Amino acid sequence: MTAPADDVDRIVDAWQRERPDLDFSPLHVLSRLGRVAKHLDRARKAAFAASALESWEFDVLAALRRAGSPYELSPTSLLRQTLVSSGTMTNRIDRLTARGLVERRTDPNDGRGILVRMTDAGRERVDHAIAELVVAERELLSGLSRADQERLASLLRTLGADFEGTV
């Protein structure tokens, strides 16, 4: 069963009419991905806002939460997981510390190093945000069967493999 024509089909048709010398087939996939990404971005912002978090705050807190108890990582591990520079991570840790969502402590295995540990308040916020997020994301995917979701995930995994490790 083919879905009815959408805005992307109309855009591609118009371009094809105006520039028949070009192959617009990538737009059928990537323009739709871009549109889905905008809806996902809105859903994520709403989920994070419900927990009084910014997207970047969620990224740092989520990395700490996924690390497991005691929910701490080195700043270097955090910047690798969140794909930001050292200076940006320092600023983010400072801001999260000021909000009482993380704290710095000396690394017991390296007296010169520090660890960033999530506070109970940080864990409560990130747990609430992830619960809101999975509900919102499930709603975004509700038009696809479980099998279609798995097929799409596999295709996107294949597409994304070329971009792994790049920013």
Buried (B, 14 or more C-beta within 10 A) or exposed (E): EEEEEEEBBEBBEEEBEEEEEEEBEEBEEEBBEEEEEEEBEEBBBEBBEBBEBEEBBBBBBBBBBEBEEEBBBBBEBBBEBBEBEEEEBEEBBEBBBEBEBBBBEEEEEEEEEBBBBBBEEBBEBBBBBBEBBEEBBEEEBEEEEEEEBEEEEEEEEEEEEEEEEEE
